[in-house]
Amino acid sequence: MLTHPQFDPIAIQLGPVAVHWYGLMYLVGFALAWWLGRRRIQQGLSNLTQRQLEDLIFYCVLGIVLGGRLGYALFYKFDQYLADPISMLYVWQGGMSFHGGLIGVLIVLFLFARKHGKTFLEIGDTVAPLVPLGLAAGRMGNFINGELWGRATTLPWGMVFPQSGTLIARHPSQLYQMALEGLLLFALLWWFSSKRRPTGQISGLFLIGYGCFRFLAEFTREPDDFLGLLAAGLSMGQWLSLPMVALGLVIFFRASAPK
């Protein structure tokens, strides 16, 4: 049985300014997206200019932060934020939703594509392979913080998370998600997008891959105590992932159909 190392969540303290590991992981994710995007442009796999890529990443940052916060409020703590809407601004208290952030990014992609005379799926295919390493960095941030721990397990790599208030061994589900939604999904998408595909296939594969990997990982993740498991014994994360998979399948096979 292992014990969580209890990392200090503050990476750098500069007087009154504290730089948290979780925030740094976001920066790492955006930096990796920028670097990978430049490589795709250089390889002729994207018709964006470098300036357009930088603008797109900037707007995606806004979409992730605003969408992630609003999604968390709507999907997870609707009643609480409805009673106290101003608390939605208290981002330092935590609370971000991947699915909300995804909706925010989709809105950004739609507006960006419209502005630059491109199709929505064309921009989506450019962005999709850049995302998973950022997701991996975010899950590492969750692990460093000792949050979003897993369910109880007797497996030899089970880990005690003192932050959970118990001394039982749990799945290090943050690391599972980092491996599945981050590293494995990145390898799959980077390989698949290494040559030109019908418009929409890469976007569809991202939705299918993330939705499936998240659905599986949720079986090892402790449900939020204020929600628990929902209908059919599934978590909120699993229910939100099912429409992703369905939409991804539709996009992928429509893109594959003979024109």
C-alpha positions in Angstrom: 0.0 0.0 0.0 1.3 3.4 -1.0 0.7 6.8 0.5 0.3 10.0 -1.4 3.4 12.1 -1.1 1.5 15.2 0.1 3.1 17.6 -2.3 3.0 21.3 -1.4 0.4 22.7 -3.8 2.4 25.9 -4.1 5.2 25.5 -6.5 6.7 29.0 -6.1 6.2 31.7 -3.5 7.2 35.2 -4.5 6.3 37.3 -1.5 2.5 37.5 -1.3 2.2 35.9 -4.8 1.8 32.1 -4.7 2.1 30.1 -7.9 0.3 26.8 -7.6 1.3 23.6 -9.4 -2.2 23.2 -10.8 -1.9 26.6 -12.5 1.5 25.7 -13.9 0.0 22.5 -15.3 -2.4 24.7 -17.3 0.5 26.7 -18.6 2.3 23.5 -19.6 -0.7 22.3 -21.4 -1.1 25.5 -23.4 2.6 25.7 -24.2 2.5 22.1 -25.5 -0.5 22.9 -27.7 1.3 25.9 -29.2 4.5 23.8 -29.8 2.6 20.9 -31.4 0.5 23.2 -33.5 3.6 24.8 -34.9 4.9 21.4 -35.8 1.7 20.6 -37.6 1.9 23.8 -39.6 5.6 23.1 -40.5 4.6 19.6 -41.6 1.9 20.9 -43.9 -0.9 19.2 -41.8 -2.6 22.5 -41.0 -3.7 25.4 -43.2 -3.5 27.9 -40.3 -0.8 30.5 -40.1 1.3 30.7 -37.0 -0.5 34.0 -36.1 -3.9 32.3 -36.5 -2.7 29.4 -34.3 -1.6 31.8 -31.5 -4.9 33.7 -31.7 -6.8 30.4 -31.6 -5.0 29.1 -28.5 -5.5 32.4 -26.7 -9.3 32.3 -27.3 -9.4 28.6 -26.4 -7.8 29.5 -23.0 -10.8 31.9 -22.4 -13.2 29.2 -23.6 -11.7 26.6 -21.3 -11.7 28.8 -18.2 -15.1 30.3 -18.7 -16.8 27.1 -20.0 -15.1 25.0 -17.4 -16.4 27.2 -14.6 -19.9 27.6 -15.9 -20.0 23.8 -16.7 -19.1 23.0 -13.2 -21.8 25.2 -11.8 -24.5 23.8 -14.2 -23.5 20.1 -14.1 -22.3 19.7 -10.5 -23.5 22.4 -8.2 -26.4 24.1 -9.9 -28.5 24.7 -6.7 -25.5 26.1 -4.8 -24.6 28.6 -7.5 -28.2 29.5 -8.2 -28.5 30.5 -4.5 -25.2 32.4 -4.6 -24.3 33.3 -8.2 -21.4 35.6 -7.2 -19.6 32.6 -5.8 -19.0 31.4 -9.3 -16.3 34.1 -9.5 -14.4 32.4 -6.6 -12.2 30.4 -9.0 -9.5 30.1 -6.3 -11.9 27.7 -4.4 -11.6 25.2 -7.3 -14.3 23.6 -9.4 -13.8 23.1 -13.2 -15.6 20.8 -15.6 -13.9 19.3 -18.6 -17.2 18.9 -20.4 -18.0 22.6 -19.7 -14.6 23.6 -20.9 -15.2 21.5 -24.1 -18.4 23.4 -24.8 -16.5 26.7 -24.3 -13.9 25.6 -26.8 -16.5 24.4 -29.3 -18.0 27.9 -29.2 -14.6 29.4 -29.8 -13.9 27.1 -32.7 -17.2 27.9 -34.3 -16.6 31.7 -34.1 -13.0 31.4 -35.2 -13.9 29.3 -38.2 -16.7 31.7 -39.2 -14.3 34.7 -38.9 -11.6 33.1 -41.0 -13.8 31.5 -43.7 -13.1 27.9 -42.6 -15.4 25.1 -41.6 -15.9 24.2 -38.0 -14.7 20.6 -38.4 -11.6 21.8 -40.3 -10.6 23.9 -37.3 -11.6 21.0 -34.9 -9.3 18.6 -36.8 -6.4 21.0 -36.3 -7.0 21.5 -32.6 -7.9 17.9 -31.5 -4.4 16.4 -31.6 -3.1 19.3 -29.5 -5.4 18.8 -26.6 -4.6 15.4 -24.9 -1.1 16.4 -23.5 -2.7 19.4 -21.9 -5.3 17.0 -20.3 -2.4 14.8 -19.1 -0.8 17.9 -17.5 -4.1 18.8 -15.8 -4.5 15.3 -14.3 -0.9 15.5 -13.0 -2.0 18.7 -11.3 -4.9 16.9 -9.7 -2.5 14.2 -8.4 -0.1 16.8 -7.0 -3.0 18.4 -5.2 -4.2 15.0 -3.9 -7.7 15.7 -5.2 -10.2 13.7 -7.3 -8.9 10.5 -5.7 -10.2 7.0 -6.6 -12.4 4.4 -5.1 -11.2 1.9 -2.5 -9.0 -0.9 -3.9 -7.0 -3.9 -2.6 -4.6 -3.7 -5.6 -0.9 -3.5 -4.6 -0.6 0.0 -6.1 -3.5 1.3 -4.1 -2.7 4.6 -2.5 -3.8 6.3 0.7 -4.9 9.9 0.2 -5.0 11.6 3.6 -6.9 14.5 2.1 -9.9 12.1 1.7 -10.2 11.9 5.5 -9.7 8.1 5.5 -6.7 5.8 5.6 -8.0 3.3 3.1 -6.1 2.5 -0.1 -7.6 4.0 -3.2 -7.1 3.9 -6.9 -4.7 6.7 -8.0 -7.4 7.5 -10.6 -5.8 10.8 -11.5 -2.8 8.8 -12.9 -5.2 6.5 -14.8 -6.9 9.4 -16.4 -3.5 11.0 -17.2 -2.5 7.8 -19.0 -5.8 7.2 -20.8 -7.2 10.6 -21.6 -3.8 12.2 -21.9 -0.9 10.0 -23.1 -2.8 7.2 -24.9 -5.3 9.5 -26.5 -2.4 11.8 -27.7 -0.6 8.8 -29.2 -3.7 7.6 -31.0 -4.6 11.1 -32.4 -1.1 12.0 -33.3 -0.6 8.8 -35.2 -4.0 9.1 -36.9 -3.5 12.7 -37.9 0.0 12.1 -39.2 -1.5 12.1 -42.7 -4.4 13.9 -44.2 -7.9 12.5 -43.3 -11.4 13.4 -44.5 -12.5 16.5 -42.7 -14.1 15.6 -39.4 -12.5 12.2 -38.8 -9.9 13.6 -36.4 -12.5 15.6 -34.4 -14.8 12.5 -34.3 -12.0 10.3 -33.1 -11.1 12.7 -30.3 -14.7 12.7 -29.1 -14.9 8.9 -29.3 -11.5 8.4 -27.6 -12.0 10.8 -24.8 -15.5 9.8 -24.1 -14.6 6.1 -23.9 -11.5 6.6 -21.8 -13.2 8.9 -19.4 -16.2 6.5 -19.1 -13.8 3.6 -18.2 -11.6 5.7 -15.8 -14.7 6.8 -13.9 -15.3 3.3 -12.7 -12.2 3.8 -10.5 -12.8 7.4 -9.5 -14.7 8.3 -6.3 -17.9 10.0 -7.2 -18.3 13.6 -5.9 -19.8 13.2 -2.4 -22.5 15.8 -3.1 -23.7 13.9 -6.1 -22.8 10.2 -5.7 -23.8 7.8 -8.4 -26.7 8.7 -10.7 -29.1 6.6 -12.8 -27.9 3.1 -13.7 -25.1 3.4 -11.2 -23.1 5.8 -13.4 -21.3 9.0 -12.4 -22.0 12.4 -13.7 -18.7 12.2 -15.7 -19.9 9.0 -17.4 -23.3 10.4 -18.3 -21.7 13.5 -19.8 -19.2 11.3 -21.8 -21.9 9.2 -23.5 -23.2 12.0 -25.7 -19.6 12.7 -26.6 -19.1 9.2 -27.9 -22.4 9.3 -29.8 -21.6 12.6 -31.4 -18.1 11.4 -32.2 -19.4 8.3 -34.0 -21.8 10.3 -36.1 -19.1 12.8 -37.1 -16.5 10.1 -37.8 -18.7 7.9 -40.0 -20.3 10.8 -41.8 -16.8 12.0 -42.7 -15.9 8.5 -43.9 -19.0 8.1 -46.1 -18.5 8.3 -49.9 -19.2 11.8 -51.2 
